[in-house]
Amino acid sequence: MLIAQVISDYDIGTPIPVTPEAVFNGYDFFLSCARLGRLMSQAYETLFSVTATMNSREQYRAAIDTVREDLERWRISIPEEFRPGEPFRVQNLLNNCTMTAALKTYFSYYSMLIALSRLALHIEADTPSPQQEDTKITLMHSARMIIQFTRYIDTEAYTHIW
């Protein structure tokens, strides 16, 4: 009988290939996506996996805080003109490629905030607190931002599928 062993994402290391076509105005979109993918994998393992469902409320809170901190570090690592949370300056995004990179960065960031906020609200559902109100505000703000940025999605017939 052959048993497959799963290797955790954080136990895998490989050099990231150089992709000059994915660099826009100093923003390495490919590398940023790879870092976010790794962060999402760690978030899944610590927050959403079957094993994570056995966590205590305190363990969940600590894990959510850790993922939020990692997400914030990822956000800060992005150049300002592409950074979620900064003013969205369409005039700096010179073509469809830079616009798509910026939008995907924004959407990824706010989607992750929504997932974390929803989990935090679920964990704290039976104990109202001021922190819960802040989480609701974050959730609503993130949803609004995603809706706000959908107007910039190129919807021409030649546009690739989002």
C-alpha positions as CSV (number, residue, x, y, z in Angstrom):
1,M,0.0,0.0,0.0
2,L,1.4,3.4,-1.1
3,I,0.8,6.3,1.3
4,A,1.3,9.8,0.0
5,Q,2.9,12.2,2.3
6,V,1.9,15.9,2.1
7,I,4.8,18.4,2.4
8,S,3.8,21.6,3.9
9,D,4.3,24.7,1.8
10,Y,6.6,26.3,4.3
11,D,8.9,23.3,4.1
12,I,9.6,23.8,0.4
13,G,12.2,26.2,-0.8
14,T,13.2,27.0,-4.4
15,P,14.7,30.1,-6.1
16,I,12.1,32.3,-7.6
17,P,12.8,32.7,-11.4
18,V,13.5,36.1,-12.7
19,T,10.5,37.3,-14.8
20,P,11.3,40.8,-16.2
21,E,7.9,40.8,-18.1
22,A,6.2,40.7,-14.7
23,V,7.9,43.8,-13.4
24,F,5.9,47.0,-13.6
25,N,7.4,50.4,-12.6
26,G,9.6,48.6,-10.0
27,Y,6.8,46.3,-8.8
28,D,7.7,42.6,-9.2
29,F,4.1,41.3,-9.6
30,F,5.2,37.7,-10.0
31,L,7.3,37.7,-6.8
32,S,4.5,39.5,-4.9
33,C,2.0,36.9,-6.0
34,A,4.4,34.1,-4.9
35,R,4.7,35.7,-1.5
36,L,1.0,36.1,-1.2
37,G,0.4,32.5,-2.3
38,R,2.7,31.3,0.5
39,L,0.9,33.5,3.0
40,M,-2.5,32.1,1.9
41,S,-1.1,28.6,2.2
42,Q,0.0,29.3,5.8
43,A,-3.3,30.9,6.5
44,Y,-5.2,27.9,5.3
45,E,-3.0,25.5,7.4
46,T,-3.4,27.6,10.6
47,L,-6.9,28.8,10.2
48,F,-9.0,26.8,7.8
49,S,-7.7,23.3,7.7
50,V,-9.4,20.4,9.5
51,T,-6.6,20.4,12.0
52,A,-7.2,24.1,12.6
53,T,-10.9,23.6,13.5
54,M,-9.7,21.9,16.7
55,N,-8.0,25.1,17.9
56,S,-9.3,26.9,21.0
57,R,-10.7,30.4,20.6
58,E,-7.4,31.9,22.0
59,Q,-5.4,29.9,19.4
60,Y,-7.6,31.1,16.6
61,R,-7.2,34.7,17.8
62,A,-3.5,34.4,17.9
63,A,-3.3,32.7,14.5
64,I,-5.6,35.4,13.0
65,D,-3.4,38.2,14.4
66,T,-0.3,36.5,13.0
67,V,-1.8,36.2,9.6
68,R,-3.0,39.8,9.7
69,E,0.5,40.9,10.6
70,D,2.0,38.9,7.8
71,L,-0.6,40.3,5.4
72,E,0.3,43.8,6.5
73,R,4.0,43.2,6.0
74,W,3.2,41.9,2.5
75,R,1.1,45.0,1.8
76,I,3.9,47.3,2.9
77,S,6.4,45.5,0.7
78,I,4.5,46.6,-2.4
79,P,5.5,49.9,-4.1
80,E,3.1,52.8,-3.2
81,E,1.4,53.1,-6.6
82,F,0.4,49.4,-6.4
83,R,-0.2,49.2,-2.7
84,P,-3.7,48.4,-1.4
85,G,-4.8,51.0,1.1
86,E,-3.1,53.9,-0.7
87,P,-5.0,56.1,-3.1
88,F,-5.6,54.4,-6.5
89,R,-4.0,56.6,-9.1
90,V,-5.3,55.5,-12.5
91,Q,-3.1,58.0,-14.3
92,N,0.1,56.2,-13.0
93,L,-1.1,52.9,-14.5
94,L,0.0,53.4,-18.1
95,N,-1.4,50.3,-19.8
96,N,-3.7,47.3,-19.3
97,C,-0.9,45.1,-17.9
98,T,-0.1,47.6,-15.1
99,M,-3.8,48.1,-14.4
100,T,-4.4,44.4,-14.2
101,A,-1.4,43.9,-11.8
102,A,-2.6,46.7,-9.6
103,L,-6.2,45.4,-9.5
104,K,-5.2,41.8,-8.8
105,T,-3.0,43.0,-6.0
106,Y,-5.9,45.1,-4.5
107,F,-8.4,42.3,-4.9
108,S,-6.1,39.7,-3.4
109,Y,-5.4,41.9,-0.4
110,Y,-9.0,42.8,0.3
111,S,-10.2,39.2,-0.3
112,M,-7.8,38.0,2.3
113,L,-9.0,40.7,4.8
114,I,-12.6,39.6,4.2
115,A,-11.7,35.9,4.9
116,L,-9.9,36.8,8.1
117,S,-12.7,39.2,9.2
118,R,-15.4,36.6,8.6
119,L,-13.5,34.0,10.5
120,A,-12.8,36.4,13.4
121,L,-16.5,37.3,13.5
122,H,-17.5,33.6,13.5
123,I,-15.1,32.8,16.3
124,E,-16.3,35.7,18.5
125,A,-20.0,35.3,17.5
126,D,-21.2,34.7,21.1
127,T,-19.1,37.3,22.8
128,P,-19.7,40.9,21.6
129,S,-16.7,43.2,22.0
130,P,-15.3,46.4,20.7
131,Q,-12.8,44.4,18.7
132,Q,-15.7,42.7,17.0
133,E,-17.0,46.1,15.9
134,D,-13.6,47.0,14.4
135,T,-13.7,43.6,12.5
136,K,-17.1,44.4,11.1
137,I,-15.8,47.8,9.9
138,T,-12.8,46.1,8.3
139,L,-15.1,43.6,6.6
140,M,-17.4,46.2,5.2
141,H,-14.6,48.5,4.1
142,S,-12.9,45.6,2.3
143,A,-16.1,44.7,0.5
144,R,-16.7,48.3,-0.5
145,M,-13.1,48.6,-1.9
146,I,-13.6,45.5,-4.1
147,I,-16.8,46.8,-5.4
148,Q,-15.3,50.2,-6.0
149,F,-12.4,48.8,-8.0
150,T,-14.5,46.6,-10.3
151,R,-15.2,49.6,-12.5
152,Y,-11.5,49.5,-13.6
153,I,-11.7,46.0,-14.9
154,D,-11.3,45.9,-18.7
155,T,-14.3,44.1,-20.0
156,E,-13.6,44.2,-23.7
157,A,-14.0,41.0,-25.8
158,Y,-10.2,40.5,-26.0
159,T,-9.8,40.6,-22.2
160,H,-8.6,37.5,-20.5
161,I,-10.8,35.9,-17.9
162,W,-10.4,37.2,-14.4
